[in-house]
């Protein structure tokens, strides 16, 4: 009982306490809580409102700049330029991967990088990699109002990899607090670079690509539209200079350019270029050129000139070198064009190869006395002998037989000159090509009507001069020269070039007679072309030594030495033409200066084309019908 009372006493106290708590339990007043929540929401709204005011009013410019870094951008996609190859597919001009190194100068500010001199630091890092002046790079980067700066063009993939790795290292250092990231604003844009694997080989034909990626000369300029293709573009979102992969985008792919297969043969081009460069140097000449043409197809196998240049490094070339003198130089052809006069005389029936021509030492015509290259007694030559000995007087006398009077003879000769291609475009359509100058016959002055028959008083380019001999070799039918053999489009389909135009200039009979006369020039002991002899092959050719018009003064000064011909004469395959301008050391005649070049290039080409040797020899036609003979040219 006592115990019970004691427990009850304790429990009573405890129970009474519980009852008191239970008796006071009731719902609290909600108003304080609502006030608290309302105050909290009000504070939050005030914070957001203040922030909104700050963004829209006080800091609009800075936030707009920040937003610009997370924006939609459109980047051009350069089309891969078409390759240029020789007739066997050997690359003459091709394209390799390269990058333009660019920057966003607005990302080099102190606000963006946290570095007060970010442009200077970045320039110091980039200058040795890009091989550019450090101060110039710093100026490009220190322009916060600009979004784009071109730091370097067409650098190799290795250069961009080096920059990218450096940027990654700086990012790690920045994270660790041991360095500053100052290269976030440096980027790369694909911009493939044009290269010429063979250096200066055929540079005058190929031309070059300028800093804007467009053809700046030669075939690169002439065929630029086809070679360049069509540029594309890609649009995407970027943030902080990096693409946001989840933001989508669109791409308009670039269309690659068309590949061009030329008629040139790389090996023949090399042989021609080596030969003419050596002769120009040996003769201390102003320039020289060699044209090699397939007589059957009209294809130009080589178009070499000296001095040349390397299109991989056009900065080291002089302004006068970035051209093709074989097509752009107009000069008086001299005695190599006598073959046109002979063609006219034979075709018109005015004479035959065996017609007798009495050639005095001097021939008075118009206001002067014409002579040959050497003093000589009266020569008693056949028409073949006139060409073999390269007699100016004999050629004048033959040309006078073309008409009943001089104006008529002039008109007929002019018709043949233009039919052979003089004064006309070659058909190559080459940039800067000259058509030469052949005045209308009614405008020939007193001396021109006698000098034009032997190659002075008119002008041509080297391809025109070569084409004359290809026409004779082709049986009197002229084939328009061509340099492009075919194309391969972006779809990979090869398309052969259209067949070149053909035109009949003289009959096959006349062409055969001319061929024998030209063979006599080489084969006869009295001919001027003995330097062109090639054992085992019959060679037809002609020398030329003309007075040269100095382009700076417009007056005659020095000589143009030349040699033109084809082989095998009994089954023609190849024409070779050589001209050297203003040789000043050693000999200057066409036989001595260009004869050896012709011989070297013709030998190489016949071997390269695997043309078999001639089966029979030809001693030449009779040169004289009397006594006396010395070489005139």
KOLVORO-334155 format. One record per residue (C-alpha): residue in one letter; x, z, y. Coordinates in steps of 0.05 Angstrom, whole numbers, plus 5000, padded with zeros to 4 digits. Example, Ala and Ser with C-alpha at 12.3 -4.5 7.8 and 13.67 -1.06 7.14 Angstrom:
BEGIN
A 5246 5156 4910
S 5273 5143 4979
***
This chain:
BEGIN
X 5000 5000 5000
X 5057 5019 5045
X 5092 4957 5024
X 5030 4918 5034
X 5021 4946 5103
X 5093 4931 5119
X 5086 4857 5097
X 5021 4853 5134
X 5054 4881 5195
X 5109 4828 5192
X 5061 4773 5175
X 5013 4797 5225
X 5065 4790 5279
X 5084 4723 5255
X 5013 4702 5243
X 4992 4725 5310
X 5048 4683 5340
X 5025 4622 5302
X 4956 4632 5323
X 4978 4637 5395
X 5017 4570 5389
X 4961 4537 5353
X 4913 4563 5403
X 4953 4531 5461
X 4962 4461 5427
X 4925 4407 5466
X 4935 4336 5496
X 4982 4333 5556
X 4965 4303 5623
X 4983 4227 5621
X 4993 4219 5695
X 5066 4242 5698
X 5085 4196 5642
X 5050 4136 5675
X 5085 4152 5740
X 5152 4153 5704
X 5140 4086 5669
X 5115 4055 5734
X 5176 4079 5771
X 5220 4050 5716
X 5186 3982 5717
X 5189 3981 5792
X 5264 3994 5790
X 5274 3938 5738
X 5234 3889 5781
X 5274 3909 5842
X 5338 3895 5803
X 5314 3827 5779
X 5287 3810 5848
X 5352 3829 5881
X 5390 3788 5832
X 5345 3729 5843
X 5355 3735 5918
X 5430 3738 5906
X 5430 3676 5862
X 5383 3633 5904
X 5404 3655 5974
X 5471 3689 5976
X 5510 3657 5918
X 5475 3590 5909
X 5538 3549 5919
X 5581 3587 5870
X 5528 3587 5817
X 5515 3514 5826
X 5589 3502 5816
X 5586 3544 5752
X 5525 3505 5728
X 5562 3440 5739
X 5610 3460 5685
X 5552 3461 5637
X 5525 3392 5651
X 5508 3325 5619
X 5566 3277 5624
X 5574 3203 5606
X 5642 3181 5583
X 5661 3108 5575
X 5684 3084 5507
X 5738 3031 5513
X 5731 2971 5468
X 5790 2956 5423
X 5824 2893 5450
X 5830 2836 5401
X 5897 2820 5369
X 5936 2757 5383
X 5973 2729 5323
X 6014 2668 5306
X 5988 2614 5258
X 6010 2656 5198
X 5977 2721 5220
X 6040 2753 5248
X 6022 2800 5305
X 6045 2777 5374
X 6001 2824 5414
X 5963 2884 5386
X 5932 2950 5407
X 5952 3021 5388
X 5918 3088 5400
X 5933 3119 5467
X 5901 3169 5514
X 5893 3177 5589
X 5908 3249 5606
X 5857 3273 5657
X 5837 3337 5691
X 5779 3371 5727
X 5812 3401 5789
X 5752 3446 5801
X 5773 3484 5739
X 5841 3503 5769
X 5815 3548 5824
X 5831 3622 5825
X 5757 3637 5812
X 5757 3594 5750
X 5824 3616 5721
X 5837 3684 5751
X 5906 3657 5771
X 5922 3645 5844
X 5972 3589 5831
X 5940 3555 5771
X 5953 3483 5796
X 6027 3498 5804
X 6033 3533 5736
X 5996 3476 5701
X 6038 3423 5735
X 6102 3458 5714
X 6078 3457 5641
X 6053 3385 5642
X 6108 3350 5682
X 6160 3347 5626
X 6108 3327 5574
X 6078 3271 5617
X 6145 3251 5648
X 6115 3258 5717
X 6136 3292 5782
X 6115 3364 5782
X 6096 3365 5856
X 6052 3303 5848
X 6015 3335 5790
X 6005 3399 5829
X 5974 3360 5887
X 5926 3325 5839
X 5904 3391 5809
X 5899 3429 5874
X 5835 3395 5898
X 5775 3440 5881
X 5725 3391 5911
X 5743 3339 5858
X 5718 3335 5787
X 5765 3283 5761
X 5839 3267 5767
X 5880 3218 5726
X 5946 3251 5709
X 5976 3198 5664
X 5954 3133 5632
X 5960 3111 5560
X 6002 3166 5531
X 6015 3168 5456
X 5973 3212 5409
X 6035 3256 5402
X 6033 3272 5476
X 5961 3293 5474
X 5974 3335 5411
X 6030 3370 5447
X 5985 3387 5506
X 5928 3409 5461
X 5975 3455 5422
X 6002 3484 5486
X 5932 3497 5511
X 5915 3533 5446
X 5977 3577 5453
X 5959 3595 5524
X 5889 3614 5501
X 5918 3663 5450
X 5964 3693 5501
X 5907 3701 5550
X 5865 3737 5497
X 5923 3785 5484
X 5936 3795 5558
X 6007 3767 5553
X 5995 3702 5591
X 5948 3660 5633
X 5905 3602 5609
X 5915 3548 5661
X 5903 3486 5620
X 5829 3492 5605
X 5815 3436 5654
X 5861 3384 5621
X 5828 3332 5577
X 5842 3265 5542
X 5804 3200 5544
X 5817 3146 5493
X 5849 3085 5525
X 5885 3042 5474
X 5951 3012 5496
X 5972 2939 5489
X 6038 2928 5454
X 6079 2867 5438
X 6116 2879 5372
X 6166 2823 5383
X 6188 2843 5453
X 6200 2782 5497
X 6181 2731 5443
X 6130 2682 5473
X 6119 2728 5532
X 6107 2670 5579
X 6052 2646 5534
X 6021 2714 5517
X 6023 2743 5587
X 6009 2817 5595
X 5954 2869 5606
X 5953 2904 5674
X 5942 2978 5689
X 5867 2969 5689
X 5869 2942 5618
X 5853 2871 5638
X 5894 2808 5624
X 5944 2799 5680
X 5976 2733 5660
X 5981 2681 5606
X 5932 2679 5548
X 5916 2752 5560
X 5885 2730 5626
X 5857 2663 5603
X 5822 2694 5542
X 5809 2762 5573
X 5733 2761 5564
X 5738 2746 5490
X 5797 2793 5477
X 5769 2851 5517
X 5703 2860 5479
X 5648 2902 5509
X 5658 2974 5531
X 5609 3028 5507
X 5593 3098 5529
X 5576 3167 5501
X 5531 3219 5535
X 5534 3293 5518
X 5529 3363 5547
X 5592 3400 5562
X 5608 3471 5580
X 5673 3493 5610
X 5701 3424 5596
X 5682 3425 5522
X 5627 3388 5487
X 5567 3429 5465
X 5555 3404 5394
X 5484 3432 5389
X 5460 3400 5454
X 5452 3330 5425
X 5472 3266 5461
X 5472 3191 5453
X 5523 3137 5441
X 5527 3063 5458
X 5584 3040 5414
X 5637 2993 5441
X 5642 2923 5413
X 5714 2904 5393
X 5746 2843 5423
X 5758 2777 5386
X 5823 2766 5350
X 5860 2702 5370
X 5902 2661 5322
X 5949 2617 5360
X 5981 2552 5338
X 6050 2581 5351
X 6097 2593 5293
X 6134 2658 5305
X 6198 2635 5272
X 6199 2567 5308
X 6184 2603 5373
X 6242 2649 5361
X 6290 2592 5346
X 6268 2553 5408
X 6273 2615 5452
X 6342 2633 5427
X 6368 2562 5437
X 6342 2552 5508
X 6363 2622 5530
X 6434 2609 5506
X 6437 2542 5541
X 6410 2568 5606
X 6463 2622 5605
X 6519 2576 5585
X 6500 2525 5639
X 6488 2579 5691
X 6421 2544 5702
X 6360 2566 5741
X 6313 2560 5682
X 6297 2520 5620
X 6241 2507 5570
X 6229 2480 5501
X 6164 2452 5473
X 6154 2441 5399
X 6091 2404 5378
X 6061 2383 5312
X 6052 2308 5321
X 5996 2304 5270
X 5950 2359 5296
X 5972 2367 5368
X 5986 2441 5355
X 6039 2472 5399
X 6086 2507 5351
X 6132 2536 5405
X 6130 2542 5480
X 6194 2577 5500
X 6225 2589 5568
X 6284 2625 5598
X 6296 2671 5631
X 6240 2713 5601
X 6213 2784 5605
X 6187 2839 5559
X 6112 2848 5568
X 6120 2919 5542
X 6158 2934 5606
X 6133 2888 5660
X 6157 2937 5713
X 6228 2914 5700
X 6211 2840 5708
X 6217 2804 5774
X 6155 2774 5804
X 6180 2704 5791
X 6188 2718 5716
X 6115 2736 5702
X 6094 2664 5693
X 6101 2605 5646
X 6148 2555 5678
X 6138 2504 5621
X 6067 2495 5648
X 6074 2517 5720
X 6137 2481 5742
X 6126 2410 5768
X 6190 2369 5767
X 6213 2296 5764
X 6221 2278 5690
X 6274 2225 5698
X 6294 2178 5643
X 6251 2210 5588
X 6191 2178 5622
X 6222 2108 5616
X 6188 2105 5549
X 6121 2099 5586
X 6146 2038 5624
X 6170 2008 5559
X 6102 2023 5527
X 6066 1987 5583
X 6113 1926 5579
X 6104 1920 5503
X 6029 1933 5503
X 6017 1883 5559
X 6058 1831 5522
X 6107 1824 5579
X 6167 1832 5532
X 6190 1851 5463
X 6246 1898 5440
X 6291 1838 5432
X 6276 1807 5501
X 6341 1794 5539
X 6351 1831 5604
X 6410 1815 5649
X 6429 1879 5685
X 6475 1873 5747
X 6514 1931 5775
X 6468 1934 5836
X 6396 1912 5846
X 6372 1904 5918
X 6299 1925 5925
X 6260 1949 5985
X 6308 1984 6033
X 6364 2001 5984
X 6409 1978 5928
X 6391 2011 5861
X 6446 2027 5812
X 6455 2059 5744
X 6488 2126 5730
X 6556 2093 5723
X 6590 2033 5754
X 6590 1975 5705
X 6599 1900 5701
X 6538 1858 5688
X 6505 1881 5624
X 6471 1834 5576
X 6420 1879 5542
X 6360 1872 5499
X 6299 1912 5521
X 6317 1961 5466
X 6387 1963 5496
X 6359 1979 5565
X 6326 2041 5536
X 6386 2058 5492
X 6434 2056 5551
X 6382 2086 5598
X 6391 2033 5651
X 6350 2045 5714
X 6361 1973 5737
X 6339 1945 5670
X 6277 1988 5672
X 6259 1963 5742
X 6267 1891 5720
X 6223 1903 5659
X 6169 1938 5700
X 6166 1880 5748
X 6141 1836 5691
X 6077 1876 5686
X 6041 1837 5741
X 6044 1773 5780
X 6063 1814 5841
X 6089 1884 5854
X 6021 1916 5872
X 5991 1890 5807
X 6051 1916 5768
X 6045 1983 5802
X 5971 1987 5784
X 5983 1972 5710
X 6041 2022 5705
X 5998 2076 5738
X 5944 2064 5686
X 5992 2078 5630
X 6022 2139 5664
X 5954 2172 5669
X 5934 2150 5599
X 5995 2186 5572
X 5973 2248 5609
X 6014 2248 5673
X 5976 2275 5733
X 5922 2304 5687
X 5910 2374 5660
X 5942 2383 5592
X 5877 2410 5562
X 5906 2479 5549
X 5870 2509 5609
X 5929 2555 5620
X 5928 2599 5683
X 5971 2570 5738
X 5983 2504 5701
X 6003 2446 5745
X 5975 2376 5732
X 6038 2347 5764
X 6036 2294 5817
X 6025 2220 5807
X 6003 2186 5871
X 5953 2130 5870
X 5991 2064 5866
X 5966 2040 5934
X 6002 2100 5963
X 6069 2087 5930
X 6120 2076 5984
X 6174 2022 5983
X 6222 2063 5941
X 6170 2096 5895
X 6147 2030 5866
X 6217 2022 5839
X 6236 2094 5823
X 6172 2114 5787
X 6187 2066 5728
X 6251 2106 5713
X 6221 2175 5725
X 6233 2193 5798
X 6180 2198 5852
X 6129 2233 5807
X 6126 2301 5775
X 6103 2331 5709
X 6104 2395 5670
X 6141 2404 5604
X 6080 2401 5559
X 6059 2335 5591
X 6129 2307 5579
X 6128 2329 5506
X 6058 2301 5495
X 6083 2230 5511
X 6130 2231 5451
X 6077 2262 5406
X 6031 2205 5425
X 6082 2153 5404
X 6098 2192 5341
X 6023 2194 5325
X 6017 2118 5325
X 5997 2111 5397
X 5938 2161 5395
X 5943 2219 5443
X 5920 2286 5416
X 5903 2339 5468
X 5953 2397 5459
X 5924 2463 5437
X 5948 2535 5432
X 5889 2570 5398
X 5879 2553 5325
X 5820 2598 5310
X 5785 2664 5324
X 5760 2724 5285
X 5700 2759 5316
X 5678 2832 5313
X 5638 2814 5250
X 5702 2794 5215
X 5683 2721 5209
X 5739 2670 5221
X 5721 2608 5261
X 5769 2550 5268
X 5779 2522 5338
X 5745 2455 5353
X 5786 2394 5336
X 5824 2370 5398
X 5804 2307 5434
X 5839 2242 5415
X 5847 2179 5456
X 5881 2113 5440
X 5937 2098 5490
X 5975 2041 5458
X 5967 2003 5392
X 6001 2024 5328
X 6044 1962 5333
X 6069 1982 5401
X 6080 2053 5378
X 6122 2028 5319
X 6164 1984 5365
X 6175 2043 5413
X 6195 2087 5354
X 6249 2037 5333
X 6273 2032 5405
X 6277 2108 5409
X 6313 2111 5343
X 6364 2062 5371
X 6378 2111 5428
X 6401 2161 5376
X 6429 2117 5321
X 6467 2065 5361
X 6539 2078 5380
X 6519 2052 5449
X 6459 2098 5455
X 6457 2160 5499
X 6423 2205 5446
X 6477 2212 5393
X 6477 2288 5402
X 6408 2289 5369
X 6430 2260 5303
X 6411 2302 5242
X 6443 2284 5175
X 6390 2261 5126
X 6335 2250 5178
X 6317 2191 5222
X 6309 2216 5293
X 6276 2182 5353
X 6293 2208 5422
X 6311 2197 5494
X 6356 2231 5544
X 6338 2246 5617
X 6380 2265 5678
X 6341 2266 5743
X 6353 2290 5813
X 6320 2357 5823
X 6277 2376 5882
X 6297 2446 5906
X 6230 2484 5912
X 6258 2525 5970
X 6282 2467 6014
X 6241 2409 5988
X 6304 2367 5984
X 6343 2339 5925
X 6394 2389 5901
X 6423 2390 5831
X 6395 2360 5768
X 6341 2367 5715
X 6371 2354 5646
X 6324 2336 5589
X 6317 2309 5520
X 6254 2289 5483
X 6243 2262 5413
X 6211 2268 5345
X 6229 2268 5271
X 6229 2242 5218
X 6222 2177 5255
X 6195 2140 5195
X 6142 2194 5181
X 6136 2236 5244
X 6119 2310 5238
X 6152 2346 5297
X 6163 2333 5371
X 6215 2373 5409
X 6225 2371 5484
X 6278 2408 5524
X 6289 2412 5599
X 6341 2453 5637
X 6335 2462 5712
X 6396 2460 5756
X 6454 2469 5708
X 6514 2489 5751
X 6569 2502 5700
X 6599 2447 5657
X 6561 2384 5641
X 6495 2365 5672
X 6470 2304 5635
X 6410 2307 5588
X 6452 2285 5528
X 6503 2341 5538
X 6458 2398 5561
X 6393 2387 5523
X 6416 2343 5465
X 6447 2403 5428
X 6385 2445 5441
X 6340 2390 5413
X 6384 2384 5352
X 6385 2459 5338
X 6310 2469 5347
X 6291 2406 5308
X 6336 2425 5249
X 6305 2494 5246
X 6233 2468 5251
X 6242 2414 5198
X 6269 2468 5152
X 6215 2518 5169
X 6160 2467 5156
X 6196 2443 5093
X 6197 2371 5116
X 6237 2331 5064
X 6296 2288 5087
X 6287 2215 5102
X 6297 2168 5044
X 6330 2111 5082
X 6376 2103 5142
X 6364 2062 5205
X 6422 2034 5245
X 6381 2015 5305
X 6359 1951 5339
X 6408 1904 5373
X 6429 1932 5441
X 6462 1873 5472
X 6460 1797 5468
X 6527 1787 5502
X 6587 1830 5520
X 6599 1895 5556
X 6570 1963 5543
X 6582 2033 5570
X 6536 2092 5568
X 6495 2099 5631
X 6464 2168 5620
***
